């Protein structure tokens, strides 16, 4: 049952218990969001995560990919000027991130299986030997169990692997030769090996329904990832989906808000894709429940070649700091490790008087 409550004397809204978020309730919210839904999510974010927007520095170190995903500009058959940074280039860029005061580095690439586990482990070990206190997040696509184990053993802290959609048919269509069950096995394996796991979906995919989005949210609630990344689909001109429509800013913000309420302890980024969709997109996400922003530190000679989707601007540290300020928040330079779910739910229960 929903109840009304006054919070901080500023506005009144309906408070929904976690049990209220059944599939139909999620579908209803995605079709017509609950009044003050974003304010509810922002309050939950404030209570659990505090005022800081955690800054994490991204390095897109390789644009090689062996997959043929229909929406991605890095797909194997595209004629791109491919690059792969060497260990020295990566370490030099990590140094810039650390000198900026940032405590998490995200190493991201396509599914570059030619960059083997031994090479990746050497990269992580070198970073950890020079900067032992920082967190290393990997976003490398699907790798072997052997690679995952080795990367975890050599010091990698987190792994980001988006499931994109929980609709098996749509997943197979978007990822030729791959299936959703396989993706989920990778996610569960990463958790078993001790990674802090990030995952998430895309909104506005061709053929996607509000029922699909509700199922995405229910999976997030069940899996309870340490990071939840939700971004809009943006058609890339060199892909089979080039003539499709963009995802909706409104729907993406609603998904972020619902994710914050369903998985209150999860770190949620204001994604770069949102900034490409709308110049104010990241600020709006920070006001709808997001608490992370990830500026791009890829060396400028290569950053323009990482063409997952068309980018209207580069989100560097200066832009990220302006966005944080515009949202009325403060930058957070800590590691931003996982928040314990039980503590988060207690905090939410306290302020909402469950």
Secondary structure, DSSP 8 states (H G I E B T S, - for coil): --EEEEETTTEEEEE--GGG--HHHHHHHHHS--TTHHHHHHHHHHHHH-SEEEE-EEEEEE-------TT-TT-TTS-----B--HHHHHHHHHHHHHTT--EEEEEES--TTS-HHHHHHHHHHHHHH-TTSEEEEE--S--HHHHHHHHHTT--EEE---B-S-HHHHHHHSTT--HHHHHHHHHHHHHTT-EEEEEEEES-TT--HHHHHHHHHHHHHH--SEEEEEE----TTSTTTTS----HHHHHHHHHHHHHHSTTSEEB--HHHHHH-TTHHHHHHTTT--EE--B-S-HHHHTT--SS--SS---HHHHHHHHHHTT-EEE-S------HHHHHHHHHHHHT-
